[in-house]
Amino acid sequence: MDLLDRMRTGDTVALGRLISRAEAGVDEARGALAAIYKSTGKAHIVGITGVPGSGKSTLVSRLVQAIRTDGRRVGVIAIDPSSPFSGGSILGDRIRMTDLVLDPGVFIRSMATRGATGGLAGATLAAADILDAGGFDVIIIETVGVGQDEVEIARLADATVVVLVPGMGDDVQAIKAGIMEIADVFVINKADLPGPERLEREIKAMQSLSTRKDGWVPPIVRTVATENQGIGEILAAARSFLERGNRKDRAVANWSLRLREMLRERLLHRFADVDFQAAAEEVASRRNDPYTIIDGWIRRISN
């Protein structure tokens, strides 16, 4: 029995190996992803993003526990910074969510960014598809927590939860052009600290400056994840957004961008043997022009 068949029978070891092969970018993984794609689209993907130190991991743990009370299977993809030595994930899933790993209805995978920008790892989309095809009902993706450029999650998730903490002050204004604008639900975590009222006023003030094309006004939920407070309210807010029925429209818009990115990645892979440094030196010294060089590379594909 091959990995795909084993994965479809609920074998989590096979599922993990498929994700590892997708991360490595091997051709076999690409074929497997193509084979399972028509079996995807059933799971709801929820993105959890926000500033470092906002308690995202604790919040995810509590959300998973709440979802599991309904009997739904949950996959968690936790994106971590890369180790400068091994290139692997610095923080481990079993260190961060030890209370979940023994639950057979939960699958947790840590993935390193490995230089990818936007708070996600390069193979996040592939991992989400594998979990979806593997029968998981909800997939939670926790981004790395890099700051205002952490917006890629909005192209992948059906609903995006942005987590903030009191005491940010002017930081809300500083990051509003980034993650603040992708929120479908705002969460003020650690709401037992001083200042949640001020933070909520700042979010509402920002919301009053512009309206979304879909007319949705992201609700603001206060939580204390360590005390399990407000978790049900997050799930209710996310469910309300998902029930609006705009999932297909969002998917079409997102895939329009994703297909371009996938094509770009495949083309770059075709040119893995190109000496970009030598070409750059030719251009910088005016011995050649960039347009002629690019035309020559493109002719390689045509031949």
Buried (B, 14 or more C-beta within 10 A) or exposed (E): EEBBEBBBEEBBEBBBBBBBBBBEEEEEBBEBBEEBEEBBEEBBBBBBBBBEEBBBBBBBBBBBBBBBEEEBBBBBBBBBBBEEEEEBBBBBBEEBBEEBEEBEBBBBBBBBBBEBEBBBBBBBBBBBBBBBBBBBBBBBBBBBBBBBEBBBBBBBBBBBBBBBBBEBEEBBEEBBEBBBBBBBBBBBBBBEEEBBEBBBEBBEEBBEEEEEEEEBEBBBBBBBBBEBBBBBBBBEBBEBBBEEEBBEEBBEEBEEEBEEEEEEEEEEEEEEEEEEEEBEEBBEEEEBEEEEBEEEBEEEEEE
